[in-house]
Amino acid sequence: MAANARDVGDRIEQLLAGLTSGRDKESAEELVRLLVDMYGEGLTRVVALLAERDPALVHLLAEDELVESLLLLHDLHPLDVDTRIQQALDRVRPYLGSHAGGVEYLGVDDNGVAQLRLQGNCNGCPSSTLTVRTAIEGAISDAAPELEGVEVAGVTEEPLLQVGMGPPPDWRGGDRTGWTALPEIGPPAGHPVSVVVDGTPVVVCAVRGTLYAYRDSCGACASSLESSTVDDAVLVCGSCAARFDVRLAGRGLDDPARHLHPLPLLSDSQGVRVAVGR
């Protein structure tokens, strides 16, 4: 399966960071720069030649996920940032509508931060807020990686669904500090691990080393997800085969209106903990 250019770039940076400072590291960094410059120049010429013959060909190239990631990396994408953001929001709007009524794009400010306003009522619902903000930021980040950030007005300030972030303010559960320690779950691989936390069934999934927690209930058939599988961030229900995006707050891939219920998760020296709420 072809990798995303940004994921490969992140891995290259990790490998370079792991090298010991000195001549070998400097040589490796120079080698990467030379390779990137060489294929970047080649890709620039390819795009220019295609645009001269037929601009539609460049748009056709951008429809391929891997090629699009390379075009974005070298600032060669045929669509401007505003159009890409609008298209990304159009893809998630049907899903956001079930939570918040919609989202309005206000443009990119002078600091390179995309400004959006959430329409509808999501305040007071930590799960919906978490889901909506994660979906918005994930969609825009994929469509416009050159941005410095995303700000969404009308969303209660709560953390995203990522390892290392705390629970939302006033989130209650377990030990009343917000977090409840999970029992030893081992390393989740191709299947989620099902546990019970404060009487709440929870499933924990792993995607490229990052843990995600959800209530143990399929968004389509309400069955337990214990027998489901996870492949490349896609969770497939073992009972009804419904598919969900683990990294995008459990968004339904077959029906965006059907989704998983995400839970904040923290993994640190004290172990793996979740905030299940009341």
C-alpha positions as CSV (number, residue, x, y, z in Angstrom):
1,M,0.0,0.0,0.0
2,A,1.4,3.4,-1.0
3,A,2.4,5.6,1.9
4,N,1.3,9.2,2.4
5,A,4.2,11.6,1.6
6,R,3.7,13.5,4.9
7,D,3.9,10.3,6.9
8,V,7.1,9.3,5.1
9,G,8.5,12.8,5.8
10,D,7.7,12.5,9.5
11,R,9.5,9.1,9.6
12,I,12.5,10.5,7.8
13,E,12.7,13.3,10.4
14,Q,12.4,10.7,13.2
15,L,15.3,8.7,11.8
16,L,17.4,11.8,11.3
17,A,16.7,13.0,14.9
18,G,17.9,9.6,16.1
19,L,21.3,10.0,14.5
20,T,24.2,11.1,16.7
21,S,25.4,14.6,15.9
22,G,28.5,14.7,13.7
23,R,29.6,14.2,10.2
24,D,27.4,11.2,9.5
25,K,24.2,13.1,10.6
26,E,25.2,16.1,8.5
27,S,25.8,13.9,5.5
28,A,22.5,12.1,6.0
29,E,20.6,15.5,6.2
30,E,22.4,16.8,3.1
31,L,21.5,13.5,1.3
32,V,17.8,13.9,2.1
33,R,17.8,17.6,1.0
34,L,19.4,16.7,-2.3
35,L,17.0,13.9,-3.0
36,V,14.0,16.0,-2.1
37,D,15.2,18.9,-4.2
38,M,15.9,16.6,-7.2
39,Y,12.5,14.9,-7.3
40,G,10.8,18.1,-6.4
41,E,12.3,19.8,-9.4
42,G,11.4,16.9,-11.6
43,L,7.8,17.0,-10.3
44,T,7.6,20.7,-10.9
45,R,8.6,20.2,-14.6
46,V,6.1,17.4,-15.0
47,V,3.3,19.6,-13.7
48,A,4.4,22.5,-15.9
49,L,4.5,20.3,-19.0
50,L,1.0,18.8,-18.3
51,A,-0.4,22.2,-17.5
52,E,0.8,23.5,-20.9
53,R,-0.9,20.6,-22.7
54,D,-4.1,20.4,-20.7
55,P,-4.6,21.9,-17.2
56,A,-7.2,19.3,-16.5
57,L,-4.5,16.7,-16.4
58,V,-2.9,18.3,-13.3
59,H,-6.3,18.2,-11.6
60,L,-6.5,14.5,-12.6
61,L,-3.2,13.9,-10.9
62,A,-4.3,15.6,-7.8
63,E,-7.2,13.1,-7.4
64,D,-4.7,10.4,-6.6
65,E,-4.0,10.4,-2.8
66,L,-0.3,9.8,-2.9
67,V,0.4,12.2,-5.8
68,E,-1.8,14.8,-4.1
69,S,0.4,14.6,-1.0
70,L,3.5,15.1,-3.1
71,L,1.9,18.1,-4.9
72,L,1.0,19.6,-1.5
73,L,4.5,19.0,-0.2
74,H,6.0,21.0,-3.1
75,D,3.3,23.7,-3.3
76,L,2.2,22.4,-6.7
77,H,-1.4,21.6,-6.0
78,P,-3.7,23.1,-8.7
79,L,-6.3,24.2,-6.2
80,D,-5.7,27.2,-3.9
81,V,-5.9,26.8,-0.1
82,D,-9.4,28.2,0.2
83,T,-10.8,25.8,-2.3
84,R,-9.1,22.8,-0.7
85,I,-10.4,23.8,2.7
86,Q,-13.9,24.2,1.4
87,Q,-13.8,20.8,-0.3
88,A,-12.5,19.2,2.9
89,L,-15.3,20.7,4.9
90,D,-17.9,19.6,2.3
91,R,-16.7,16.0,2.9
92,V,-17.3,16.2,6.6
93,R,-20.3,18.5,6.8
94,P,-22.9,15.7,6.6
95,Y,-21.2,14.2,9.7
96,L,-20.9,17.4,11.5
97,G,-24.5,18.3,10.9
98,S,-25.6,15.5,13.2
99,H,-23.6,17.1,16.0
100,A,-23.4,20.8,15.5
101,G,-25.5,21.9,12.5
102,G,-22.6,22.9,10.3
103,V,-19.3,24.9,10.1
104,E,-18.6,28.2,8.4
105,Y,-15.2,28.8,6.8
106,L,-14.0,32.4,7.5
107,G,-10.7,32.3,5.6
108,V,-7.0,32.1,6.6
109,D,-5.6,35.0,8.7
110,D,-2.2,36.7,8.3
111,N,-0.6,34.2,10.6
112,G,-1.6,31.3,8.3
113,V,-4.3,30.0,10.7
114,A,-7.6,28.9,9.2
115,Q,-10.6,30.5,11.0
116,L,-13.9,28.7,11.2
117,R,-17.2,29.2,13.1
118,L,-19.2,26.3,14.4
119,Q,-23.0,26.7,13.9
120,G,-25.5,24.8,16.0
121,N,-25.5,23.6,19.6
122,C,-22.6,21.5,20.7
123,N,-21.8,23.1,24.0
124,G,-22.3,21.1,27.1
125,C,-21.7,17.8,25.3
126,P,-18.0,16.8,25.7
127,S,-18.3,13.8,23.4
128,S,-19.9,15.8,20.5
129,T,-17.4,18.7,20.9
130,L,-14.5,16.3,20.9
131,T,-15.8,14.6,17.8
132,V,-16.6,17.8,15.9
133,R,-13.3,19.5,16.5
134,T,-11.2,16.4,15.7
135,A,-13.1,15.9,12.5
136,I,-12.7,19.6,11.4
137,E,-9.0,19.8,12.3
138,G,-8.2,16.4,10.7
139,A,-10.0,17.2,7.5
140,I,-8.3,20.7,7.1
141,S,-4.9,19.4,8.1
142,D,-5.0,16.8,5.4
143,A,-6.2,19.2,2.8
144,A,-3.9,22.1,3.7
145,P,-0.8,20.9,5.5
146,E,0.9,24.3,4.9
147,L,-1.3,26.0,7.4
148,E,0.0,27.0,10.8
149,G,-3.1,25.9,12.6
150,V,-6.9,25.9,12.8
151,E,-9.1,27.9,15.1
152,V,-12.8,27.0,15.5
153,A,-15.1,29.6,17.2
154,G,-18.2,28.2,18.9
155,V,-16.4,25.1,20.2
156,T,-16.0,24.5,24.0
157,E,-12.3,24.3,24.8
158,E,-11.6,20.6,25.2
159,P,-8.6,18.5,24.3
160,L,-8.4,16.5,21.1
161,L,-8.5,12.7,21.1
162,Q,-4.8,12.2,21.4
163,V,-2.4,10.4,23.7
164,G,-0.9,12.7,26.3
165,M,-3.8,15.2,26.5
166,G,-5.9,15.6,29.6
167,P,-9.7,15.2,29.9
168,P,-12.1,18.1,29.3
169,P,-12.7,20.5,32.2
170,D,-15.2,19.2,34.7
171,W,-15.0,15.7,33.1
172,R,-15.8,13.3,35.9
173,G,-15.0,9.6,36.1
174,G,-13.4,6.9,38.2
175,D,-11.1,8.4,40.7
176,R,-12.8,11.8,40.5
177,T,-9.7,13.5,39.1
178,G,-11.0,12.7,35.7
179,W,-9.0,9.6,34.9
180,T,-9.5,5.9,35.5
181,A,-6.5,3.5,35.1
182,L,-7.1,0.7,32.7
183,P,-6.1,-2.9,33.6
184,E,-3.1,-4.3,31.8
185,I,-4.2,-4.5,28.1
186,G,-1.0,-5.5,26.4
187,P,-0.2,-4.0,22.9
188,P,-3.4,-3.7,20.8
189,A,-2.6,-4.8,17.3
190,G,-5.1,-5.9,14.6
191,H,-8.0,-6.2,17.1
192,P,-9.3,-3.7,19.7
193,V,-8.9,-4.6,23.4
194,S,-12.2,-4.6,25.3
195,V,-12.2,-3.7,29.0
196,V,-14.8,-2.4,31.6
197,V,-14.0,1.0,33.2
198,D,-16.2,2.1,36.1
199,G,-19.0,-0.1,34.7
200,T,-18.6,1.3,31.2
201,P,-17.5,-1.1,28.4
202,V,-14.5,0.5,26.6
203,V,-12.4,-0.6,23.6
204,V,-8.8,0.5,23.1
205,C,-7.3,0.6,19.6
206,A,-3.8,1.2,18.4
207,V,-2.9,3.0,15.1
208,R,0.8,3.4,14.3
209,G,1.7,3.3,18.0
210,T,-1.0,5.8,19.1
211,L,-3.8,4.6,21.4
212,Y,-7.5,5.6,20.9
213,A,-10.4,4.8,23.3
214,Y,-14.1,4.4,22.5
215,R,-17.2,3.2,24.2
216,D,-17.6,-0.5,23.3
217,S,-20.7,-0.1,21.0
218,C,-20.9,-0.2,17.2
219,G,-22.3,3.1,15.9
220,A,-24.3,1.0,13.3
221,C,-25.6,-2.1,15.1
222,A,-24.8,-1.3,18.8
223,S,-22.9,-4.6,19.2
224,S,-19.7,-4.9,21.1
225,L,-16.6,-4.1,19.1
226,E,-14.5,-6.8,20.8
227,S,-14.5,-9.0,17.7
228,S,-13.8,-6.1,15.3
229,T,-10.6,-5.6,13.3
230,V,-8.4,-2.5,12.8
231,D,-6.4,-2.1,9.6
232,D,-4.7,1.2,8.6
233,A,-6.9,3.2,11.0
234,V,-10.2,1.6,9.8
235,L,-12.1,-0.3,12.4
236,V,-14.5,-2.9,10.9
237,C,-17.3,-4.2,13.2
238,G,-17.2,-7.9,13.6
239,S,-21.0,-8.1,13.7
240,C,-22.3,-5.9,10.8
241,A,-19.0,-5.0,9.0
242,A,-19.7,-1.3,9.4
243,R,-16.4,0.8,9.0
244,F,-15.2,3.6,11.2
245,D,-12.1,5.9,11.1
246,V,-10.3,5.4,14.4
247,R,-8.1,8.5,14.0
248,L,-11.0,10.8,13.0
249,A,-13.0,10.4,16.2
250,G,-14.7,7.2,15.0
251,R,-16.4,8.8,11.9
252,G,-18.5,6.3,10.0
253,L,-17.0,5.6,6.6
254,D,-20.2,3.9,5.2
255,D,-22.7,6.3,6.8
256,P,-21.3,9.5,8.4
257,A,-24.4,9.8,10.6
258,R,-23.3,6.5,12.3
259,H,-20.2,7.0,14.4
260,L,-18.3,5.7,17.4
261,H,-18.3,7.4,20.8
262,P,-14.7,8.7,21.5
263,L,-13.2,8.9,25.0
264,P,-10.2,10.9,26.1
265,L,-7.2,8.7,26.7
266,L,-3.8,9.3,28.5
267,S,-0.8,7.1,28.4
268,D,2.1,8.1,30.6
269,S,4.4,6.8,33.4
270,Q,1.3,6.0,35.4
271,G,-0.1,3.7,32.8
272,V,-3.0,4.0,30.4
273,R,-6.0,5.9,31.6
274,V,-9.3,7.1,30.2
275,A,-12.0,9.5,31.2
276,V,-15.4,7.8,30.7
277,G,-17.6,10.5,32.1
278,R,-20.8,10.0,34.0
